[in-house]
Amino acid sequence: MCEGGTPSSTNPEGVSVNSRTRDRSSWILLVSAAFLLVGCSSYTEAIYTSPDRDAEAKMFRVDPARATLYVVRDQMYLGDERLEVVVNEDSSAWTRGMTYFVTRVAPGRSVVTARGDKHVSLDVYADPGRLYFVQIEVRPSVYTLHATPRLVDDSTGMEAVRSCRRVEVE
């Protein structure tokens, strides 16, 4: 009998079977905790800008030498789920429902990629001194979100941006 009155058996090396089971359980718990910590440390949150920067972007000013690209996710549906959106592989932002970001791009072809369950891209052919609005439509998928970027007209885009909060571009 072990301490506490529970039966115990020993193996040929004289180690208690209960002790070995307890050591294995401790090891599994330790490894699980390590994976949880690593997973949490890589989680990137949407970072909101200041109210002043948000208000400034909502003035919809143009840059005469470059195009201004607004990327907006104006759905409340699945709003808590984060989604990375990348423009030309050199600027990106983490979005949530009811957020947008704005970036300036060189004239010509720009690629907006929504990185959901699949990377879905949209080519935008931009002229200098113009505004462009890309709306990200989000639907649930098996493991993550399915997101589709689409170009919308200025009126629709401005209305969507006005209803959202601005997030930082990385």
Secondary structure, 3 states (H helix, E strand, C coil): CCCCCCCCCECCCCCEHHHHHHHHHHHHHHHHHHHHHHHHHCCCCCCECCHHHHHHHCCCCCECCEEEEEEEECCCCCCCCCEEEEECCCEEEEECCCEEEEEEECCEEEEEEEECCCEEEEEEEECCCCEEEEEEEEEECCCCEEEEEEEECHHHHHHHHHCCEEECCC
